[in-house]
Amino acid sequence: MPVTYRLAKEFNVAANIIRAQVAPNQIGKLVVELLGDIDQLDAAIEWMRSQNINVSHTLGEIIIDEEACVDCGLCTGVCPTEALTLNPETYKLTFTRSRCIVCEQCIPTCPVQAISTNL
């Protein structure tokens, strides 16, 4: 089913795909950022639920264990919003929480498991 197309066409809601794990005829997971009028967003979410699509809002946040972090920068390469960056002078990891959309792409990338979520 073309979910993102229907959201745009029928509800005027933009769906920015952050991460997708989908395969034909299988259960998948899609992390999207939805943009639009609040009433249209509510209607779009209700429609998705009526189509047996589980919808959940991200309520958690990314946690970085600064003692475990080795500032390798691998997480910065997968962060779509540049919430994770390396300081060009000190080469220390900088986390800008306000930019983070909790897509969790950084978690499996960290070789020392210094990144987690409180979900």
Backbone atoms as SQL, in Angstrom:
CREATE TABLE atoms (id INTEGER PRIMARY KEY, chain TEXT, resi INTEGER, resn TEXT, atom TEXT, x REAL, y REAL, z REAL);
INSERT INTO atoms VALUES
  (1, 'A', 1, 'MET', 'N', 0.841, -1.178, 0.000),
  (2, 'A', 1, 'MET', 'CA', 0.000, 0.000, 0.000),
  (3, 'A', 1, 'MET', 'C', 0.889, 1.245, 0.000),
  (4, 'A', 2, 'PRO', 'N', 0.625, 2.195, -0.848),
  (5, 'A', 2, 'PRO', 'CA', 1.428, 3.421, -0.910),
  (6, 'A', 2, 'PRO', 'C', 1.046, 4.406, 0.207),
  (7, 'A', 3, 'VAL', 'N', 1.503, 4.135, 1.401),
  (8, 'A', 3, 'VAL', 'CA', 1.099, 4.909, 2.577),
  (9, 'A', 3, 'VAL', 'C', 1.510, 6.374, 2.463),
  (10, 'A', 4, 'THR', 'N', 2.750, 6.643, 2.128),
  (11, 'A', 4, 'THR', 'CA', 3.203, 8.042, 2.087),
  (12, 'A', 4, 'THR', 'C', 2.476, 8.827, 0.990),
  (13, 'A', 5, 'TYR', 'N', 2.163, 8.170, -0.116),
  (14, 'A', 5, 'TYR', 'CA', 1.401, 8.818, -1.185),
  (15, 'A', 5, 'TYR', 'C', 0.017, 9.197, -0.678),
  (16, 'A', 6, 'ARG', 'N', -0.646, 8.265, 0.000),
  (17, 'A', 6, 'ARG', 'CA', -2.003, 8.530, 0.516),
  (18, 'A', 6, 'ARG', 'C', -1.987, 9.648, 1.550),
  (19, 'A', 7, 'LEU', 'N', -0.950, 9.678, 2.389),
  (20, 'A', 7, 'LEU', 'CA', -0.857, 10.751, 3.384),
  (21, 'A', 7, 'LEU', 'C', -0.769, 12.110, 2.700),
  (22, 'A', 8, 'ALA', 'N', 0.028, 12.182, 1.655),
  (23, 'A', 8, 'ALA', 'CA', 0.191, 13.443, 0.936),
  (24, 'A', 8, 'ALA', 'C', -1.067, 13.811, 0.152),
  (25, 'A', 9, 'LYS', 'N', -1.620, 12.865, -0.587),
  (26, 'A', 9, 'LYS', 'CA', -2.736, 13.129, -1.487),
  (27, 'A', 9, 'LYS', 'C', -4.045, 13.386, -0.748),
  (28, 'A', 10, 'GLU', 'N', -4.351, 12.548, 0.237),
  (29, 'A', 10, 'GLU', 'CA', -5.650, 12.630, 0.897),
  (30, 'A', 10, 'GLU', 'C', -5.679, 13.527, 2.132),
  (31, 'A', 11, 'PHE', 'N', -4.517, 13.710, 2.778),
  (32, 'A', 11, 'PHE', 'CA', -4.507, 14.456, 4.034),
  (33, 'A', 11, 'PHE', 'C', -3.606, 15.686, 4.002),
  (34, 'A', 12, 'ASN', 'N', -2.906, 15.894, 2.882),
  (35, 'A', 12, 'ASN', 'CA', -1.973, 17.014, 2.757),
  (36, 'A', 12, 'ASN', 'C', -0.918, 16.989, 3.865),
  (37, 'A', 13, 'VAL', 'N', -0.438, 15.787, 4.162),
  (38, 'A', 13, 'VAL', 'CA', 0.577, 15.584, 5.195),
  (39, 'A', 13, 'VAL', 'C', 1.862, 15.110, 4.520),
  (40, 'A', 14, 'ALA', 'N', 2.948, 15.797, 4.810),
  (41, 'A', 14, 'ALA', 'CA', 4.245, 15.398, 4.266),
  (42, 'A', 14, 'ALA', 'C', 4.858, 14.347, 5.185),
  (43, 'A', 15, 'ALA', 'N', 5.357, 13.280, 4.604),
  (44, 'A', 15, 'ALA', 'CA', 5.988, 12.204, 5.366),
  (45, 'A', 15, 'ALA', 'C', 7.456, 12.127, 4.971),
  (46, 'A', 16, 'ASN', 'N', 8.327, 12.524, 5.876),
  (47, 'A', 16, 'ASN', 'CA', 9.763, 12.448, 5.649),
  (48, 'A', 16, 'ASN', 'C', 10.242, 11.116, 6.214),
  (49, 'A', 17, 'ILE', 'N', 10.639, 10.192, 5.345),
  (50, 'A', 17, 'ILE', 'CA', 11.062, 8.867, 5.786),
  (51, 'A', 17, 'ILE', 'C', 12.472, 8.955, 6.366),
  (52, 'A', 18, 'ILE', 'N', 12.580, 8.598, 7.641),
  (53, 'A', 18, 'ILE', 'CA', 13.858, 8.621, 8.346),
  (54, 'A', 18, 'ILE', 'C', 14.549, 7.266, 8.235),
  (55, 'A', 19, 'ARG', 'N', 13.776, 6.202, 8.433),
  (56, 'A', 19, 'ARG', 'CA', 14.327, 4.852, 8.362),
  (57, 'A', 19, 'ARG', 'C', 13.219, 3.902, 7.951),
  (58, 'A', 20, 'ALA', 'N', 13.553, 2.923, 7.130),
  (59, 'A', 20, 'ALA', 'CA', 12.551, 1.956, 6.685),
  (60, 'A', 20, 'ALA', 'C', 13.131, 0.555, 6.693),
  (61, 'A', 21, 'GLN', 'N', 12.371, -0.356, 7.245),
  (62, 'A', 21, 'GLN', 'CA', 12.688, -1.777, 7.211),
  (63, 'A', 21, 'GLN', 'C', 11.411, -2.478, 6.765),
  (64, 'A', 22, 'VAL', 'N', 11.245, -2.608, 5.468),
  (65, 'A', 22, 'VAL', 'CA', 10.020, -3.183, 4.920),
  (66, 'A', 22, 'VAL', 'C', 10.365, -4.196, 3.835),
  (67, 'A', 23, 'ALA', 'N', 9.488, -5.189, 3.716),
  (68, 'A', 23, 'ALA', 'CA', 9.612, -6.196, 2.668),
  (69, 'A', 23, 'ALA', 'C', 8.196, -6.609, 2.269),
  (70, 'A', 24, 'PRO', 'N', 7.996, -6.967, 1.006),
  (71, 'A', 24, 'PRO', 'CA', 6.654, -7.358, 0.560),
  (72, 'A', 24, 'PRO', 'C', 6.099, -8.517, 1.385),
  (73, 'A', 25, 'ASN', 'N', 4.830, -8.410, 1.741),
  (74, 'A', 25, 'ASN', 'CA', 4.099, -9.453, 2.475),
  (75, 'A', 25, 'ASN', 'C', 4.702, -9.786, 3.833),
  (76, 'A', 26, 'GLN', 'N', 5.403, -8.850, 4.434),
  (77, 'A', 26, 'GLN', 'CA', 5.970, -9.053, 5.765),
  (78, 'A', 26, 'GLN', 'C', 5.694, -7.826, 6.615),
  (79, 'A', 27, 'ILE', 'N', 5.803, -8.009, 7.920),
  (80, 'A', 27, 'ILE', 'CA', 5.666, -6.876, 8.832),
  (81, 'A', 27, 'ILE', 'C', 6.943, -6.060, 8.757),
  (82, 'A', 28, 'GLY', 'N', 6.814, -4.749, 8.707),
  (83, 'A', 28, 'GLY', 'CA', 7.976, -3.873, 8.624),
  (84, 'A', 28, 'GLY', 'C', 7.876, -2.740, 9.614),
  (85, 'A', 29, 'LYS', 'N', 8.884, -1.911, 9.603),
  (86, 'A', 29, 'LYS', 'CA', 8.920, -0.754, 10.491),
  (87, 'A', 29, 'LYS', 'C', 9.343, 0.452, 9.670),
  (88, 'A', 30, 'LEU', 'N', 8.611, 1.535, 9.863),
  (89, 'A', 30, 'LEU', 'CA', 8.877, 2.765, 9.135),
  (90, 'A', 30, 'LEU', 'C', 8.914, 3.896, 10.148),
  (91, 'A', 31, 'VAL', 'N', 10.026, 4.613, 10.181),
  (92, 'A', 31, 'VAL', 'CA', 10.154, 5.771, 11.057),
  (93, 'A', 31, 'VAL', 'C', 10.018, 6.999, 10.171),
  (94, 'A', 32, 'VAL', 'N', 8.975, 7.784, 10.432),
  (95, 'A', 32, 'VAL', 'CA', 8.714, 8.955, 9.613),
  (96, 'A', 32, 'VAL', 'C', 8.471, 10.186, 10.487),
  (97, 'A', 33, 'GLU', 'N', 8.799, 11.308, 9.917),
  (98, 'A', 33, 'GLU', 'CA', 8.464, 12.594, 10.509),
  (99, 'A', 33, 'GLU', 'C', 7.288, 13.123, 9.702),
  (100, 'A', 34, 'LEU', 'N', 6.167, 13.399, 10.381),
  (101, 'A', 34, 'LEU', 'CA', 4.979, 13.888, 9.696),
  (102, 'A', 34, 'LEU', 'C', 4.861, 15.390, 9.891),
  (103, 'A', 35, 'LEU', 'N', 4.583, 16.102, 8.791),
  (104, 'A', 35, 'LEU', 'CA', 4.431, 17.549, 8.832),
  (105, 'A', 35, 'LEU', 'C', 3.108, 17.940, 8.210),
  (106, 'A', 36, 'GLY', 'N', 2.369, 18.800, 8.909),
  (107, 'A', 36, 'GLY', 'CA', 1.101, 19.265, 8.378),
  (108, 'A', 36, 'GLY', 'C', 0.280, 19.924, 9.462),
  (109, 'A', 37, 'ASP', 'N', -0.908, 20.356, 9.088),
  (110, 'A', 37, 'ASP', 'CA', -1.842, 20.947, 10.029),
  (111, 'A', 37, 'ASP', 'C', -2.236, 19.902, 11.070),
  (112, 'A', 38, 'ILE', 'N', -2.396, 20.319, 12.317),
  (113, 'A', 38, 'ILE', 'CA', -2.653, 19.374, 13.407),
  (114, 'A', 38, 'ILE', 'C', -3.910, 18.542, 13.158),
  (115, 'A', 39, 'ASP', 'N', -4.959, 19.149, 12.635),
  (116, 'A', 39, 'ASP', 'CA', -6.185, 18.392, 12.351),
  (117, 'A', 39, 'ASP', 'C', -5.960, 17.363, 11.253),
  (118, 'A', 40, 'GLN', 'N', -5.187, 17.746, 10.232),
  (119, 'A', 40, 'GLN', 'CA', -4.883, 16.802, 9.159),
  (120, 'A', 40, 'GLN', 'C', -3.970, 15.685, 9.663),
  (121, 'A', 41, 'LEU', 'N', -3.045, 16.019, 10.550),
  (122, 'A', 41, 'LEU', 'CA', -2.183, 14.989, 11.135),
  (123, 'A', 41, 'LEU', 'C', -3.008, 13.991, 11.927),
  (124, 'A', 42, 'ASP', 'N', -3.944, 14.486, 12.729),
  (125, 'A', 42, 'ASP', 'CA', -4.803, 13.595, 13.513),
  (126, 'A', 42, 'ASP', 'C', -5.623, 12.688, 12.606),
  (127, 'A', 43, 'ALA', 'N', -6.161, 13.251, 11.528),
  (128, 'A', 43, 'ALA', 'CA', -6.953, 12.455, 10.588),
  (129, 'A', 43, 'ALA', 'C', -6.079, 11.416, 9.884),
  (130, 'A', 44, 'ALA', 'N', -4.865, 11.795, 9.531),
  (131, 'A', 44, 'ALA', 'CA', -3.953, 10.868, 8.860),
  (132, 'A', 44, 'ALA', 'C', -3.569, 9.712, 9.786),
  (133, 'A', 45, 'ILE', 'N', -3.310, 10.030, 11.040),
  (134, 'A', 45, 'ILE', 'CA', -2.958, 8.982, 12.007),
  (135, 'A', 45, 'ILE', 'C', -4.142, 8.050, 12.232),
  (136, 'A', 46, 'GLU', 'N', -5.333, 8.620, 12.327),
  (137, 'A', 46, 'GLU', 'CA', -6.539, 7.800, 12.492),
  (138, 'A', 46, 'GLU', 'C', -6.729, 6.882, 11.278),
  (139, 'A', 47, 'TRP', 'N', -6.490, 7.409, 10.068),
  (140, 'A', 47, 'TRP', 'CA', -6.605, 6.586, 8.861),
  (141, 'A', 47, 'TRP', 'C', -5.598, 5.433, 8.903),
  (142, 'A', 48, 'MET', 'N', -4.346, 5.737, 9.288),
  (143, 'A', 48, 'MET', 'CA', -3.333, 4.673, 9.351),
  (144, 'A', 48, 'MET', 'C', -3.750, 3.585, 10.334),
  (145, 'A', 49, 'ARG', 'N', -4.281, 3.987, 11.467),
  (146, 'A', 49, 'ARG', 'CA', -4.745, 2.991, 12.448),
  (147, 'A', 49, 'ARG', 'C', -5.905, 2.175, 11.890),
  (148, 'A', 50, 'SER', 'N', -6.782, 2.800, 11.104),
  (149, 'A', 50, 'SER', 'CA', -7.901, 2.068, 10.497),
  (150, 'A', 50, 'SER', 'C', -7.416, 1.053, 9.460),
  (151, 'A', 51, 'GLN', 'N', -6.202, 1.239, 8.961),
  (152, 'A', 51, 'GLN', 'CA', -5.597, 0.321, 7.995),
  (153, 'A', 51, 'GLN', 'C', -4.733, -0.735, 8.691),
  (154, 'A', 52, 'ASN', 'N', -4.892, -0.859, 10.008),
  (155, 'A', 52, 'ASN', 'CA', -4.114, -1.799, 10.836),
  (156, 'A', 52, 'ASN', 'C', -2.619, -1.505, 10.830),
  (157, 'A', 53, 'ILE', 'N', -2.296, -0.233, 10.735),
  (158, 'A', 53, 'ILE', 'CA', -0.907, 0.213, 10.845),
  (159, 'A', 53, 'ILE', 'C', -0.713, 0.709, 12.273),
  (160, 'A', 54, 'ASN', 'N', 0.195, 0.083, 12.991),
  (161, 'A', 54, 'ASN', 'CA', 0.485, 0.524, 14.354),
  (162, 'A', 54, 'ASN', 'C', 1.234, 1.843, 14.299),
  (163, 'A', 55, 'VAL', 'N', 0.716, 2.834, 15.005),
  (164, 'A', 55, 'VAL', 'CA', 1.325, 4.159, 15.037),
  (165, 'A', 55, 'VAL', 'C', 1.727, 4.454, 16.467),
  (166, 'A', 56, 'SER', 'N', 2.969, 4.859, 16.642),
  (167, 'A', 56, 'SER', 'CA', 3.409, 5.273, 17.978),
  (168, 'A', 56, 'SER', 'C', 4.237, 6.542, 17.838),
  (169, 'A', 57, 'HIS', 'N', 4.100, 7.388, 18.823),
  (170, 'A', 57, 'HIS', 'CA', 4.832, 8.644, 18.852),
  (171, 'A', 57, 'HIS', 'C', 6.135, 8.429, 19.607),
  (172, 'A', 58, 'THR', 'N', 7.186, 9.067, 19.163),
  (173, 'A', 58, 'THR', 'CA', 8.460, 8.974, 19.852),
  (174, 'A', 58, 'THR', 'C', 8.398, 9.837, 21.099),
  (175, 'A', 59, 'LEU', 'N', 8.510, 9.188, 22.235),
  (176, 'A', 59, 'LEU', 'CA', 8.452, 9.903, 23.503),
  (177, 'A', 59, 'LEU', 'C', 9.798, 9.892, 24.214),
  (178, 'A', 60, 'GLY', 'N', 10.683, 9.057, 23.758),
  (179, 'A', 60, 'GLY', 'CA', 11.966, 8.921, 24.433),
  (180, 'A', 60, 'GLY', 'C', 13.007, 9.879, 23.898),
  (181, 'A', 61, 'GLU', 'N', 14.206, 9.676, 24.354),
  (182, 'A', 61, 'GLU', 'CA', 15.315, 10.490, 23.867),
  (183, 'A', 61, 'GLU', 'C', 16.586, 9.663, 23.853),
  (184, 'A', 62, 'ILE', 'N', 17.528, 10.098, 23.072),
  (185, 'A', 62, 'ILE', 'CA', 18.825, 9.440, 22.962),
  (186, 'A', 62, 'ILE', 'C', 19.671, 9.825, 24.167),
  (187, 'A', 63, 'ILE', 'N', 20.334, 8.827, 24.728),
  (188, 'A', 63, 'ILE', 'CA', 21.229, 9.029, 25.864),
  (189, 'A', 63, 'ILE', 'C', 22.641, 8.646, 25.415),
  (190, 'A', 64, 'ILE', 'N', 23.606, 9.502, 25.694),
  (191, 'A', 64, 'ILE', 'CA', 24.999, 9.211, 25.359),
  (192, 'A', 64, 'ILE', 'C', 25.803, 9.108, 26.642),
  (193, 'A', 65, 'ASP', 'N', 26.440, 7.964, 26.831),
  (194, 'A', 65, 'ASP', 'CA', 27.312, 7.740, 27.985),
  (195, 'A', 65, 'ASP', 'C', 28.669, 8.357, 27.639),
  (196, 'A', 66, 'GLU', 'N', 28.902, 9.554, 28.137),
  (197, 'A', 66, 'GLU', 'CA', 30.115, 10.288, 27.778),
  (198, 'A', 66, 'GLU', 'C', 31.391, 9.608, 28.279),
  (199, 'A', 67, 'GLU', 'N', 31.287, 8.822, 29.335),
  (200, 'A', 67, 'GLU', 'CA', 32.466, 8.104, 29.828),
  (201, 'A', 67, 'GLU', 'C', 32.825, 6.937, 28.925),
  (202, 'A', 68, 'ALA', 'N', 31.816, 6.305, 28.338),
  (203, 'A', 68, 'ALA', 'CA', 32.071, 5.168, 27.450),
  (204, 'A', 68, 'ALA', 'C', 32.425, 5.606, 26.033),
  (205, 'A', 69, 'CYS', 'N', 31.954, 6.777, 25.623),
  (206, 'A', 69, 'CYS', 'CA', 32.173, 7.273, 24.264),
  (207, 'A', 69, 'CYS', 'C', 33.661, 7.513, 24.019),
  (208, 'A', 70, 'VAL', 'N', 34.139, 7.038, 22.867),
  (209, 'A', 70, 'VAL', 'CA', 35.544, 7.222, 22.495),
  (210, 'A', 70, 'VAL', 'C', 35.704, 8.283, 21.395),
  (211, 'A', 71, 'ASP', 'N', 34.630, 9.012, 21.107),
  (212, 'A', 71, 'ASP', 'CA', 34.640, 10.106, 20.130),
  (213, 'A', 71, 'ASP', 'C', 35.146, 9.667, 18.754),
  (214, 'A', 72, 'CYS', 'N', 34.739, 8.464, 18.341),
  (215, 'A', 72, 'CYS', 'CA', 35.193, 7.952, 17.046),
  (216, 'A', 72, 'CYS', 'C', 34.487, 8.638, 15.873),
  (217, 'A', 73, 'GLY', 'N', 33.269, 9.134, 16.120),
  (218, 'A', 73, 'GLY', 'CA', 32.539, 9.848, 15.085),
  (219, 'A', 73, 'GLY', 'C', 31.723, 8.989, 14.137),
  (220, 'A', 74, 'LEU', 'N', 31.687, 7.680, 14.337),
  (221, 'A', 74, 'LEU', 'CA', 30.903, 6.832, 13.440),
  (222, 'A', 74, 'LEU', 'C', 29.428, 7.216, 13.440),
  (223, 'A', 75, 'CYS', 'N', 28.920, 7.600, 14.591),
  (224, 'A', 75, 'CYS', 'CA', 27.505, 7.971, 14.701),
  (225, 'A', 75, 'CYS', 'C', 27.175, 9.225, 13.895),
  (226, 'A', 76, 'THR', 'N', 28.145, 10.100, 13.717),
  (227, 'A', 76, 'THR', 'CA', 27.877, 11.342, 12.988),
  (228, 'A', 76, 'THR', 'C', 27.559, 11.074, 11.520),
  (229, 'A', 77, 'GLY', 'N', 28.080, 9.996, 10.987),
  (230, 'A', 77, 'GLY', 'CA', 27.847, 9.669, 9.584),
  (231, 'A', 77, 'GLY', 'C', 26.460, 9.153, 9.289),
  (232, 'A', 78, 'VAL', 'N', 25.745, 8.671, 10.305),
  (233, 'A', 78, 'VAL', 'CA', 24.394, 8.142, 10.080),
  (234, 'A', 78, 'VAL', 'C', 23.302, 9.049, 10.615),
  (235, 'A', 79, 'CYS', 'N', 23.660, 10.131, 11.277),
  (236, 'A', 79, 'CYS', 'CA', 22.674, 11.029, 11.876),
  (237, 'A', 79, 'CYS', 'C', 22.072, 11.933, 10.795),
  (238, 'A', 80, 'PRO', 'N', 20.772, 11.750, 10.464),
  (239, 'A', 80, 'PRO', 'CA', 20.184, 12.514, 9.358),
  (240, 'A', 80, 'PRO', 'C', 19.964, 13.991, 9.668),
  (241, 'A', 81, 'THR', 'N', 19.967, 14.372, 10.936),
  (242, 'A', 81, 'THR', 'CA', 19.693, 15.765, 11.294),
  (243, 'A', 81, 'THR', 'C', 20.924, 16.502, 11.794),
  (244, 'A', 82, 'GLU', 'N', 22.067, 15.834, 11.776),
  (245, 'A', 82, 'GLU', 'CA', 23.325, 16.389, 12.285),
  (246, 'A', 82, 'GLU', 'C', 23.223, 16.806, 13.751),
  (247, 'A', 83, 'ALA', 'N', 22.445, 16.022, 14.514),
  (248, 'A', 83, 'ALA', 'CA', 22.381, 16.234, 15.962),
  (249, 'A', 83, 'ALA', 'C', 23.682, 15.762, 16.603),
  (250, 'A', 84, 'LEU', 'N', 24.356, 14.839, 15.957),
  (251, 'A', 84, 'LEU', 'CA', 25.649, 14.332, 16.416),
  (252, 'A', 84, 'LEU', 'C', 26.729, 14.849, 15.477),
  (253, 'A', 85, 'THR', 'N', 27.679, 15.573, 16.023),
  (254, 'A', 85, 'THR', 'CA', 28.776, 16.120, 15.231),
  (255, 'A', 85, 'THR', 'C', 30.071, 16.008, 16.019),
  (256, 'A', 86, 'LEU', 'N', 31.168, 16.074, 15.322),
  (257, 'A', 86, 'LEU', 'CA', 32.474, 16.142, 15.978),
  (258, 'A', 86, 'LEU', 'C', 32.951, 17.579, 15.954),
  (259, 'A', 87, 'ASN', 'N', 33.385, 18.069, 17.089),
  (260, 'A', 87, 'ASN', 'CA', 33.944, 19.411, 17.167),
  (261, 'A', 87, 'ASN', 'C', 35.216, 19.425, 16.331),
  (262, 'A', 88, 'PRO', 'N', 35.339, 20.305, 15.345),
  (263, 'A', 88, 'PRO', 'CA', 36.500, 20.292, 14.448),
  (264, 'A', 88, 'PRO', 'C', 37.821, 20.651, 15.136),
  (265, 'A', 89, 'GLU', 'N', 37.755, 21.291, 16.288),
  (266, 'A', 89, 'GLU', 'CA', 38.986, 21.668, 16.987),
  (267, 'A', 89, 'GLU', 'C', 39.411, 20.627, 18.005),
  (268, 'A', 90, 'THR', 'N', 38.441, 20.076, 18.755),
  (269, 'A', 90, 'THR', 'CA', 38.781, 19.134, 19.834),
  (270, 'A', 90, 'THR', 'C', 38.554, 17.678, 19.452),
  (271, 'A', 91, 'TYR', 'N', 37.822, 17.448, 18.352),
  (272, 'A', 91, 'TYR', 'CA', 37.432, 16.100, 17.920),
  (273, 'A', 91, 'TYR', 'C', 36.636, 15.358, 18.991),
  (274, 'A', 92, 'LYS', 'N', 35.884, 16.106, 19.774),
  (275, 'A', 92, 'LYS', 'CA', 34.985, 15.535, 20.771),
  (276, 'A', 92, 'LYS', 'C', 33.573, 15.512, 20.188),
  (277, 'A', 93, 'LEU', 'N', 32.828, 14.467, 20.541),
  (278, 'A', 93, 'LEU', 'CA', 31.458, 14.349, 20.066),
  (279, 'A', 93, 'LEU', 'C', 30.588, 15.412, 20.722),
  (280, 'A', 94, 'THR', 'N', 29.771, 16.062, 19.907),
  (281, 'A', 94, 'THR', 'CA', 28.817, 17.051, 20.394),
  (282, 'A', 94, 'THR', 'C', 27.424, 16.554, 20.042),
  (283, 'A', 95, 'PHE', 'N', 26.524, 16.561, 21.023),
  (284, 'A', 95, 'PHE', 'CA', 25.145, 16.126, 20.805),
  (285, 'A', 95, 'PHE', 'C', 24.216, 17.313, 21.012),
  (286, 'A', 96, 'THR', 'N', 23.522, 17.698, 19.947),
  (287, 'A', 96, 'THR', 'CA', 22.559, 18.791, 20.005),
  (288, 'A', 96, 'THR', 'C', 21.171, 18.171, 20.117),
  (289, 'A', 97, 'ARG', 'N', 20.714, 18.007, 21.344),
  (290, 'A', 97, 'ARG', 'CA', 19.462, 17.300, 21.630),
  (291, 'A', 97, 'ARG', 'C', 18.267, 17.884, 20.871),
  (292, 'A', 98, 'SER', 'N', 18.230, 19.186, 20.684),
  (293, 'A', 98, 'SER', 'CA', 17.084, 19.817, 20.017),
  (294, 'A', 98, 'SER', 'C', 16.975, 19.421, 18.543),
  (295, 'A', 99, 'ARG', 'N', 18.043, 18.948, 17.953),
  (296, 'A', 99, 'ARG', 'CA', 18.012, 18.516, 16.545),
  (297, 'A', 99, 'ARG', 'C', 17.662, 17.034, 16.407),
  (298, 'A', 100, 'CYS', 'N', 17.756, 16.292, 17.497),
  (299, 'A', 100, 'CYS', 'CA', 17.564, 14.836, 17.465),
  (300, 'A', 100, 'CYS', 'C', 16.094, 14.472, 17.267),
  (301, 'A', 101, 'ILE', 'N', 15.825, 13.550, 16.338),
  (302, 'A', 101, 'ILE', 'CA', 14.470, 13.078, 16.088),
  (303, 'A', 101, 'ILE', 'C', 14.290, 11.640, 16.577),
  (304, 'A', 102, 'VAL', 'N', 15.236, 11.142, 17.316),
  (305, 'A', 102, 'VAL', 'CA', 15.203, 9.811, 17.922),
  (306, 'A', 102, 'VAL', 'C', 14.941, 8.725, 16.878),
  (307, 'A', 103, 'CYS', 'N', 15.647, 8.806, 15.765),
  (308, 'A', 103, 'CYS', 'CA', 15.506, 7.786, 14.725),
  (309, 'A', 103, 'CYS', 'C', 16.254, 6.506, 15.097),
  (310, 'A', 104, 'GLU', 'N', 17.161, 6.611, 16.051),
  (311, 'A', 104, 'GLU', 'CA', 17.924, 5.490, 16.609),
  (312, 'A', 104, 'GLU', 'C', 18.953, 4.898, 15.653),
  (313, 'A', 105, 'GLN', 'N', 19.260, 5.572, 14.555),
  (314, 'A', 105, 'GLN', 'CA', 20.251, 5.039, 13.625),
  (315, 'A', 105, 'GLN', 'C', 21.646, 5.012, 14.247),
  (316, 'A', 106, 'CYS', 'N', 21.890, 5.886, 15.208),
  (317, 'A', 106, 'CYS', 'CA', 23.208, 5.960, 15.838),
  (318, 'A', 106, 'CYS', 'C', 23.476, 4.790, 16.782),
  (319, 'A', 107, 'ILE', 'N', 22.429, 4.204, 17.339),
  (320, 'A', 107, 'ILE', 'CA', 22.603, 3.170, 18.370),
  (321, 'A', 107, 'ILE', 'C', 23.377, 1.962, 17.861),
  (322, 'A', 108, 'PRO', 'N', 22.954, 1.321, 16.759),
  (323, 'A', 108, 'PRO', 'CA', 23.725, 0.148, 16.310),
  (324, 'A', 108, 'PRO', 'C', 25.080, 0.504, 15.711),
  (325, 'A', 109, 'THR', 'N', 25.289, 1.771, 15.391),
  (326, 'A', 109, 'THR', 'CA', 26.545, 2.208, 14.781),
  (327, 'A', 109, 'THR', 'C', 27.667, 2.329, 15.805),
  (328, 'A', 110, 'CYS', 'N', 27.327, 2.605, 17.051),
  (329, 'A', 110, 'CYS', 'CA', 28.331, 2.844, 18.082),
  (330, 'A', 110, 'CYS', 'C', 29.073, 1.556, 18.444),
  (331, 'A', 111, 'PRO', 'N', 30.401, 1.517, 18.224),
  (332, 'A', 111, 'PRO', 'CA', 31.149, 0.286, 18.485),
  (333, 'A', 111, 'PRO', 'C', 31.328, -0.034, 19.966),
  (334, 'A', 112, 'VAL', 'N', 31.116, 0.941, 20.842),
  (335, 'A', 112, 'VAL', 'CA', 31.309, 0.701, 22.282),
  (336, 'A', 112, 'VAL', 'C', 29.977, 0.770, 23.046),
  (337, 'A', 113, 'GLN', 'N', 28.858, 0.765, 22.336),
  (338, 'A', 113, 'GLN', 'CA', 27.528, 0.810, 22.929),
  (339, 'A', 113, 'GLN', 'C', 27.360, 1.975, 23.908),
  (340, 'A', 114, 'ALA', 'N', 27.878, 3.152, 23.538),
  (341, 'A', 114, 'ALA', 'CA', 27.767, 4.331, 24.384),
  (342, 'A', 114, 'ALA', 'C', 26.472, 5.099, 24.139),
  (343, 'A', 115, 'ILE', 'N', 25.697, 4.664, 23.147),
  (344, 'A', 115, 'ILE', 'CA', 24.463, 5.359, 22.799),
  (345, 'A', 115, 'ILE', 'C', 23.290, 4.420, 23.040),
  (346, 'A', 116, 'SER', 'N', 22.269, 4.952, 23.716),
  (347, 'A', 116, 'SER', 'CA', 21.063, 4.161, 23.996),
  (348, 'A', 116, 'SER', 'C', 19.868, 5.108, 24.000),
  (349, 'A', 117, 'THR', 'N', 18.720, 4.551, 24.280),
  (350, 'A', 117, 'THR', 'CA', 17.506, 5.354, 24.383),
  (351, 'A', 117, 'THR', 'C', 16.805, 5.014, 25.682),
  (352, 'A', 118, 'ASN', 'N', 16.020, 5.949, 26.172),
  (353, 'A', 118, 'ASN', 'CA', 15.304, 5.707, 27.416),
  (354, 'A', 118, 'ASN', 'C', 13.882, 5.223, 27.173),
  (355, 'A', 119, 'LEU', 'N', 13.589, 4.744, 25.962),
  (356, 'A', 119, 'LEU', 'CA', 12.237, 4.255, 25.651),
  (357, 'A', 119, 'LEU', 'C', 11.932, 3.001, 26.417);
